Amino acid sequence: MQITSTSREPLARWIRQHRDRIDAALWDDGHVLFRGFDVGGLDGFEDSAASACDALYRHYGDLPLASASENVYFATPYPKHLEIRFHNEASHTQTWPSRQLFFCLEPASEGGEWILSDGRRVIERLPAEMLERFRELGLVYRRRFIRGLDASWEQFFKVGSLQELRDKIASTGHEIDASSENDVTVSYRTHALLQIPERDTEAWFNQVLLHHPDALPNEVHALLSKHFRRDQFPRTVFFGDGSPIPTEWVRTIDRVLTECAVRIETQAHDVLLVNNLLMAHGRLPYSGNRQIRVALGDMRDHAAVAAGELA
Ligand SMILES: [Fe+2]
């Protein structure tokens, strides 16, 4: 759903006044695009995000911080000429946001559209055999933290030593394999589909297209292949029993998510609010100095979902 203000109303106040309508739209359409509002800079964006969520999240290790309050992040640092493939934010970890907001400070001069794909429609279109396998086995994400490449394990897990890392994540089902502090591999087994009990529904909910070697852009795949064996890329994903996800299946996932996609051209001062439980998001290649900031809210965790509770 798109809501356009013709009189540049302050966004945070508008959200507070219409929160019920926004909450309903997030279940129906999976997203709300606010256009033409007076966002009020980064502070106003944070206020808007806080108004659209019950609680903002300030401990996310996968994005660089953009505000002193620690509630606003920079968008994923990724080469502008490459697409960021569809993913549900933090679905590869044990806690994830229900809601995610994006604020466009400066649009791209060309390209850079947001893309969203509805996980409820995705599971209607994926072959039953595939869904059954993903439901039954889940996924194992394996992330290899190599010093100087991507975020460090210290940043990602917010810890200062390997022992602290072990203490922090041992109880959450992670497996750690550390040959040294400069090469740490962490595996995490979790779901590929998410049960959403309050809507009695289920959605495609994962990061297969961000982690699987067959989903990487050719140039990234070629670069990594020079340094790593395919099953030891810095980020990989397998079925939950450790068996490989076939290339053909990755292609089918890619095709179906793309078929279910909506594309949103980005204008200055746009704020996009996304239901992360339902919608995978991504970003098309662009040129120019596109500037996006991000906020996350209303966290859920694996244990609560497994127990059938709502966070
Ligand atoms: Fe993201």
Residues whose N, C-alpha, C, O or C-beta is under 5 A from the ligand:
A	BS01	LIG	E89
